Amino acid sequence: MTNEDIVIADGEHAIGLAGIMGGGNSEVDDQTKDVVLEVATFDMYTLRKSSMRHGIFTDALTRFNKGQSPLQNDYVLCALMAGIREYAGAIEASAVQDKKIDTVEPTIMTSVEFINARLGLSLTSQEMWTLLSQCRV
């Protein structure tokens, strides 16, 4: 590893090359009972350089090379947690820890009429707000 690589660490050791590959000590198998979920956004150029430097090309890297928005992380984590609760009967062991960098949430100017016309629906502004704010961590 170099100072330019981004790693995921457990406080004592690196357990994965961020956005590229996890370490063997973080694999999930039939005996796994506890899982820590991480949803993150990394600089795609830094990941690409690390991948090239180490000669590691993975599905994870392919996804991160598309440049995800950090604004999607809350929704993705919420959906992931809901799926694991529903399909595996999991329970949340602790509160969500969020280490956000300063981001500016975009403002979109539109109208209820514009949205309903495109969707072919007749939602009220309150119904839209409810749908858009359902999955917040």
Buried (B, 14 or more C-beta within 10 A) or exposed (E): EEEEBBBBEEEEEBBBBBBBBBBEEBEEEEEEEEEEEBBBBBEBEBBBBBBEEBEEEBEBBEEBBEEBEBEEBBBBBBEEBEEBEEEEEBEEEEEEEEEEEEEEEEEEEEEBEEEBEEEEEEBEEEEBEEEEEEBEE
